[in-house]
């Protein structure tokens, strides 16, 4: 039987993947693939630098907790950011852009709290203010690279 912490993060990952797959408007597949890789690079480096180098939090090394962290970092947050970039960059309505921004920010903040509550990450010199600022920086990074890949797709003629 799977430990509860893994089940929780599998459900979050499944939900976030479903949200991305069911979007009406999306960036071209090649742009999404490149954006996926760019997001993975920044998320892995964020975790490594803030956790190991700066020692702002400690990663629980128990296998179920570590698997939950991998699910969160490599699937859940990545697909939240992909959905955010896809909707933000392809939607003509400001209200939809605001809605996806709030969704992406709050869900990532909730996931950060879940990691703390389930003792996957043990915060030392890290706070929810730090978490919020990091989320905003990663969202801005995602939009920047999404816009670059969207321009590349339009110039190169990458069409679904």
Backbone torsions as a table, in degrees:
resi	resn	phi	psi	omega
1	UNK	NA	137.4	-179.5
2	UNK	-74.5	138.6	174.1
3	UNK	-62.6	150.5	-175.4
4	UNK	-58.0	-37.3	-177.9
5	UNK	-62.1	-37.0	178.0
6	UNK	-70.0	-42.3	179.7
7	UNK	-60.8	-43.2	179.5
8	UNK	-57.7	-47.4	-176.6
9	UNK	-77.6	-24.1	171.2
10	UNK	-65.9	-42.5	178.9
11	UNK	-64.8	-43.0	175.6
12	UNK	-60.1	-45.6	-179.8
13	UNK	-62.0	-44.5	179.4
14	UNK	-60.2	-45.6	-180.0
15	UNK	-59.9	-46.5	-177.0
16	UNK	-67.6	-37.0	176.2
17	UNK	-65.9	-42.1	178.6
18	UNK	-62.8	-39.2	178.2
19	UNK	-60.8	-47.1	-179.8
20	UNK	-63.5	-44.7	-177.4
21	UNK	-65.5	-27.4	-176.2
22	UNK	-97.7	13.3	176.1
23	UNK	-69.4	143.4	179.8
24	UNK	-73.6	-47.1	-178.8
25	UNK	-113.5	133.5	-179.2
26	UNK	-137.1	159.7	170.6
27	UNK	-69.1	161.1	175.7
28	UNK	-58.5	153.0	-176.0
29	UNK	-56.8	-42.8	179.8
30	UNK	-63.5	-39.8	178.0
31	UNK	-65.7	-40.4	177.2
32	UNK	-64.1	-39.2	179.4
33	UNK	-64.2	-45.8	178.5
34	UNK	-65.1	-38.7	178.5
35	UNK	-66.5	-38.0	176.2
36	UNK	-57.3	-47.0	179.9
37	UNK	-65.1	-40.2	179.3
38	UNK	-65.0	-40.3	178.9
39	UNK	-67.3	-42.5	178.5
40	UNK	-59.5	-40.2	179.6
41	UNK	-61.6	-48.0	-177.0
42	UNK	-69.5	-37.1	-179.7
43	UNK	-67.3	-40.3	178.7
44	UNK	-66.5	-43.6	179.0
45	UNK	-67.1	-37.1	177.7
46	UNK	-60.3	-46.2	-179.2
47	UNK	-65.4	-43.5	-178.8
48	UNK	-66.8	-48.9	-176.4
49	UNK	-67.3	-48.2	-176.5
50	UNK	-74.7	-30.7	-179.1
51	UNK	-85.6	-49.1	-174.5
52	UNK	-92.4	-46.4	-175.8
53	UNK	-76.6	-48.5	-177.5
54	UNK	-89.6	-12.9	178.6
55	UNK	53.7	43.4	178.9
56	UNK	-80.1	-24.0	174.5
57	UNK	-151.3	162.8	179.8
58	UNK	-111.2	138.7	178.9
59	UNK	-93.8	126.1	177.4
60	UNK	-68.8	124.4	-174.3
61	UNK	-94.3	6.4	172.5
62	UNK	-64.0	140.5	-173.0
63	UNK	-56.0	-48.7	179.6
64	UNK	-61.6	-38.1	179.6
65	UNK	-69.0	-39.5	179.4
66	UNK	-67.0	-39.5	176.3
67	UNK	-63.2	-40.3	177.1
68	UNK	-61.4	-40.0	177.9
69	UNK	-64.3	-42.2	178.0
70	UNK	-62.7	-44.9	177.4
71	UNK	-58.9	-43.9	-179.3
72	UNK	-65.9	-50.8	-173.9
73	UNK	-71.5	-41.7	-172.6
74	UNK	-92.6	-19.3	179.9
75	UNK	-118.4	-60.9	-170.7
76	UNK	-61.3	-58.9	-177.1
77	UNK	-65.1	-38.8	179.3
78	UNK	-60.0	-46.0	-178.3
79	UNK	-74.3	-27.1	171.9
80	UNK	-63.1	-46.5	-178.6
81	UNK	-67.9	-36.6	176.6
82	UNK	-65.3	-43.3	177.6
83	UNK	-62.9	-42.7	178.4
84	UNK	-57.7	-50.6	-178.0
85	UNK	-65.2	-42.4	-179.4
86	UNK	-61.4	-47.2	-178.9
87	UNK	-70.5	-46.0	-176.7
88	UNK	-61.1	-41.0	-174.8
89	UNK	-85.0	-16.5	-177.6
90	UNK	-111.8	-10.9	-177.5
91	UNK	-87.0	133.2	177.6
92	UNK	-82.8	-14.6	-174.5
93	UNK	-94.0	133.6	178.7
94	UNK	-66.7	-37.5	-178.8
95	UNK	-63.3	-36.9	178.1
96	UNK	-69.5	-38.5	177.7
97	UNK	-63.5	-42.2	177.8
98	UNK	-64.8	-43.0	-179.8
99	UNK	-61.0	-45.1	-178.9
100	UNK	-69.7	-31.1	177.3
101	UNK	-66.6	-44.8	178.3
102	UNK	-64.5	-44.5	177.7
103	UNK	-56.5	-51.0	-176.2
104	UNK	-64.3	-42.9	-178.9
105	UNK	-66.2	-50.7	-176.0
106	UNK	-66.0	-38.3	179.2
107	UNK	-67.4	-38.7	176.6
108	UNK	-67.1	-37.7	176.9
109	UNK	-65.2	-42.3	176.2
110	UNK	-60.5	-42.7	179.2
111	UNK	-64.2	-38.2	175.6
112	UNK	-62.3	-40.0	177.0
113	UNK	-66.9	-40.5	177.5
114	UNK	-60.4	-41.0	178.1
115	UNK	-61.4	-40.0	178.8
116	UNK	-70.9	-46.9	-178.2
117	UNK	-61.6	-34.7	-179.3
118	UNK	-91.1	8.6	177.0
119	UNK	59.4	31.6	172.7
120	UNK	-77.9	-43.5	172.9
121	UNK	-115.7	132.7	178.2
122	UNK	-108.6	108.0	-175.6
123	UNK	-71.8	133.6	175.1
124	UNK	-110.8	-73.5	179.2
125	UNK	-110.5	35.3	-176.2
126	UNK	-120.8	141.0	179.2
127	UNK	-132.8	174.1	178.5
128	UNK	-70.8	-23.3	172.9
129	UNK	-67.1	-44.8	176.0
130	UNK	-60.4	-43.1	179.7
131	UNK	-60.9	-44.0	-179.7
132	UNK	-63.2	-44.4	178.7
133	UNK	-64.2	-39.7	178.3
134	UNK	-64.7	-41.2	178.3
135	UNK	-60.7	-45.6	180.0
136	UNK	-63.3	-40.2	177.7
137	UNK	-64.4	-42.7	179.9
138	UNK	-67.6	-37.0	177.1
139	UNK	-65.1	-40.9	177.5
140	UNK	-64.2	-42.7	176.3
141	UNK	-58.6	-44.5	-179.6
142	UNK	-62.8	-43.6	178.4
143	UNK	-64.6	-40.7	178.9
144	UNK	-58.7	-51.9	-178.9
145	UNK	-69.9	-32.9	175.7
146	UNK	-62.1	-42.6	178.3
147	UNK	-65.4	-41.3	177.9
148	UNK	-62.0	-46.6	-179.6
149	UNK	-69.6	-30.5	175.7
150	UNK	-65.7	-42.5	176.7
151	UNK	-64.4	-42.5	177.5
152	UNK	-59.2	-43.1	-179.1
153	UNK	-63.2	-40.1	-179.1
154	UNK	-72.4	-37.2	179.3
155	UNK	-71.5	-37.0	-177.2
156	UNK	-86.8	-12.2	179.5
157	UNK	79.7	29.3	177.5
158	UNK	-74.5	112.0	-178.4
159	UNK	-125.2	144.0	177.6
160	UNK	-62.0	NA	NA
